[in-house]
């Protein structure tokens, strides 16, 4: 059984904050890079962030850099995306995904995530005043 379960989405006012969670089961969790992606209606999926398998380094798309923070707790097999100062351009379905990294290498900011083999179900983030 290999599953990713996302949670934490919801409705928030501009300038507000949410923390998304991505809980994994059935994976060798600490050998995967975790990527975060989002897809708004009528838009292509875009990469938001990635964090390496050890949780030592994270990288962000320019659109969210300075506002979003990726982290992971490998003891809990869970990754997090803390989203601060949410803006009207941020609403989307947010997904976490895993990319196999057995050599524990660093990640690069994902684009569409074609190398990510495992995906969560997505969680909706809405920003409205």
C-alpha positions as CSV (number, residue, x, y, z in Angstrom):
1,X,0.0,0.0,0.0
2,X,1.6,3.3,-1.2
3,X,-0.5,6.4,-0.5
4,X,-0.2,10.1,-0.2
5,X,-2.9,12.0,1.7
6,X,-3.1,15.8,1.6
7,X,-4.9,18.0,3.9
8,X,-5.0,21.6,5.1
9,X,-6.7,23.5,2.3
10,X,-9.5,25.9,2.8
11,X,-10.7,29.4,2.4
12,X,-8.5,32.3,3.6
13,X,-8.5,36.1,3.3
14,X,-5.8,37.8,1.3
15,X,-2.7,38.1,3.6
16,X,-3.8,35.0,5.5
17,X,-1.9,31.7,6.0
18,X,-2.5,28.0,5.6
19,X,-0.3,25.0,6.2
20,X,-0.8,22.0,3.9
21,X,0.2,18.5,5.0
22,X,1.2,15.5,2.9
23,X,1.2,12.3,4.8
24,X,2.8,9.2,3.3
25,X,2.4,5.5,3.9
26,X,4.1,2.6,2.2
27,X,7.2,4.5,1.0
28,X,10.8,4.6,1.8
29,X,10.1,8.1,2.7
30,X,13.6,9.5,3.3
31,X,14.7,8.5,-0.2
32,X,12.2,10.7,-2.0
33,X,12.3,14.4,-2.9
34,X,8.9,16.0,-2.1
35,X,7.6,18.5,-4.7
36,X,4.6,20.8,-4.3
37,X,2.5,21.8,-7.4
38,X,-0.6,23.7,-8.0
39,X,-3.2,23.9,-10.8
40,X,-5.8,26.6,-11.1
41,X,-8.9,26.3,-13.3
42,X,-7.9,26.7,-17.0
43,X,-4.2,26.7,-16.2
44,X,-1.4,24.2,-16.5
45,X,0.0,22.6,-13.5
46,X,3.0,24.5,-12.1
47,X,5.7,23.6,-9.7
48,X,5.8,25.6,-6.5
49,X,8.5,24.1,-4.3
50,X,10.7,21.1,-3.7
51,X,12.6,19.8,-0.6
52,X,15.4,17.3,-0.7
53,X,15.1,13.8,0.8
54,X,16.8,14.8,4.1
55,X,14.9,18.1,4.5
56,X,18.1,20.1,4.5
57,X,17.4,22.3,1.5
58,X,14.2,23.6,-0.1
59,X,13.7,25.7,-3.3
60,X,10.8,27.8,-4.5
61,X,9.3,29.3,-7.6
62,X,9.7,33.0,-7.9
63,X,6.0,33.5,-7.5
64,X,6.0,32.2,-4.0
65,X,9.6,32.7,-2.8
66,X,9.6,34.5,0.5
67,X,6.0,33.6,1.2
68,X,5.9,29.8,1.2
69,X,8.1,27.4,3.2
70,X,8.6,23.7,2.6
71,X,9.5,21.3,5.4
72,X,9.4,17.7,6.2
73,X,9.4,15.5,9.3
74,X,10.9,12.2,8.2
75,X,10.1,10.6,11.6
76,X,6.4,11.1,10.8
77,X,6.6,10.5,7.0
78,X,5.0,13.9,6.5
79,X,5.8,17.0,4.5
80,X,4.4,20.4,4.9
81,X,3.9,23.6,2.9
82,X,3.4,26.6,5.0
83,X,1.8,29.4,3.0
84,X,1.9,32.9,4.3
85,X,0.6,36.2,2.9
86,X,-1.7,34.4,0.5
87,X,-2.7,36.5,-2.5
88,X,-5.6,36.4,-5.0
89,X,-3.3,34.7,-7.6
90,X,-2.6,31.7,-5.3
91,X,-5.9,29.9,-5.4
92,X,-5.6,26.4,-6.9
93,X,-5.7,22.8,-6.2
94,X,-2.3,22.0,-4.5
95,X,-0.6,18.6,-4.8
96,X,2.3,17.0,-3.3
97,X,4.3,14.4,-5.2
98,X,7.4,12.2,-4.7
99,X,10.5,11.9,-6.9
100,X,12.9,9.0,-6.3
101,X,16.3,10.2,-5.1
102,X,18.2,7.3,-3.8
103,X,21.5,9.2,-3.8
104,X,20.0,11.9,-1.5
105,X,20.8,14.6,-4.1
106,X,19.3,18.0,-4.0
107,X,16.3,19.0,-5.9
108,X,15.6,21.8,-8.4
109,X,12.4,23.8,-8.6
110,X,10.0,21.6,-10.5
111,X,8.2,22.6,-13.6
112,X,5.3,20.3,-14.4
113,X,6.7,17.4,-12.4
114,X,7.0,14.8,-15.1
115,X,9.7,12.9,-13.1
116,X,7.5,12.7,-10.0
117,X,6.0,9.2,-9.9
118,X,3.6,9.4,-7.0
119,X,0.9,12.1,-6.4
120,X,-1.5,13.0,-3.7
121,X,-5.2,13.7,-4.4
122,X,-4.9,17.5,-4.1
123,X,-6.4,20.0,-1.7
124,X,-8.2,23.1,-2.6
125,X,-6.9,26.5,-1.5
126,X,-9.2,29.5,-2.0
127,X,-8.3,33.1,-1.3
128,X,-11.1,35.6,-1.1
129,X,-12.0,38.8,0.8
